[in-house]
Amino acid sequence: MKQKQKVTRSACIVVATAHTLRGLRLAANLRASDGVDVVEVRLDHLASQEPAIARQLPKIGLPLLLTARHPSEGGTKGLLLARRRALLQRFLPAASMIDVEIRSTKPLQGVLREAAQRGIKRVLSFHDFDRTPARHQLAAKIRQGRRLGADIVKLATKLRGPADLGILLSIQAESKGGVATMGMGPLGKVSRLVLPSVGSLLVYGYLDRPQVEGQWPAQEVARRLQEIIL
C-alpha cells in the first residue's frame, strides 16, 4: 500500500469524490495544479470492487479521504456495518482523512481510534437529504461532533429555499473553525461557492457523475473558488 500523503492547505479543501471505477481512474490523473486537494474514495459504493480499489489507490497521487457511508445517510443500501468496518480497516493505512457519520462513531470507534493513532484527520459528519434542521439542532450536532473528537464536523443538508441557506451561513459564520457545511438540492451549487467564503473547510465535487443534486465537477468548483476566495 502506498505511503499516505499529507493535507497541508489551511484554506477550504477541495475534495474530488470517486464513487465508481471510472472515478478512481480519473482520480489517478489529478494533480495539485488542477486545484483539487483531496480525493474521497467512497468505499461503500465500491464495496463489490475491492481488488480494483487495491490496484487503483496506489496510482492516486493526491491525499485520500476514505468514506464507507451509513445507508441512512446516503450510503449503499444493505451494506452491513461489519463490511463497512472491514473496508475502512483494510485501506486505512493509505488515508490522510476519514469520514464517519456522527451516528456511527460508537460502532466504528476502533477505526477512529486507529485513525487518531496514525495521525489521520477525522471528519465526523451529519447528512439530511430531506430538509435543513433548525439552527439549534445543527449547533447541537457540531457540539456533539467536537465532543467525539472530530478534527472537522461536516454538515450536509437539503436546501428547500433561501432561508435554509441562511441557516447554514449563520451556523458556519459563527462556528469558530473546524466546521464544513454544504447544501444539496437546487441551491446546492450556490451553497458550495458561498459557504467556503465564510469558513467552510471542505467543498466536494464529482469526478465521474454527481451523487446528489447541487454538486459541481471537482475541477470546476476549484476554479470558481479560486476566483472568489482562494
Secondary structure by P-SEA (a helix, b strand, c coil): cccccccccccbbbbbbbccaaaaaaaaaccccccccbbbbcccccccaaaaaaacccccccbbbbbbccccccccccccaaaaaaaaaaacccccbbbbcccccccaaaaaaaaaaabbbbbbbcccccccccaaaaaaaaaaaaaacccbbbbbbbbccaaaaaaaaaaaaaccccbbbbccccaaaaaaaccccccccbbbbbcccccccccccaaaaaaaaaaccc
